[in-house]
Amino acid sequence: MEGRGDITKRSVLDRIKNIKSIKLLPGTLLLRLRSVSSFDIVGLEDDASYYGEVILKHGVIEDIDIGDIVLDFSSNCSFIYRGERYAITNRSSCKLVLPRDNFNFDIDF
């Protein structure tokens, strides 16, 4: 597409005003990823390890709530938005999910 300039994934994402207002496909979740130094459950494509916090879900998902923590999932769609890493994943790819109040944030990994 000549004449449109160099449109990159990063520049297009910068145009999103509110990440929580995106429309997800049925059965998908938006996770805010948090890096953990020695946590080997989650297997994303890079060397770092992550857990995810559910910040948005499609309405058909009833067994996972906003704020839940996802420890074991797979995703081939991760991106950086305003300095934070996010992933979009399917409900069926989330194998270990727990309520936020059952996760100890104070333990240093």
URLIN-V771151 format. One record per backbone hydrogen bond with DSSP energy under -1.0 kcal/mol. CO is the residue of the C=O (numbers start at 0). NH is the residue of the N-H. Records with the same first field share a line. If there is no record, write none. Layout:
CO->NH ; NH
This chain:
0->3
4->6
7->11
8->12
9->13
11->14
12->15
17->20
18->21
24->27
26->90
27->57
28->88
29->54 ; 55
30->86
31->52
33->50
48->35
50->33
51->69
52->31
53->66
55->29
57->60
64->67
67->53
68->97
69->51
71->94 ; 95
76->87
78->85
80->83
83->80
84->32
85->78
86->30
88->28
89->92
90->93
95->70 ; 71
97->68
98->101
99->102
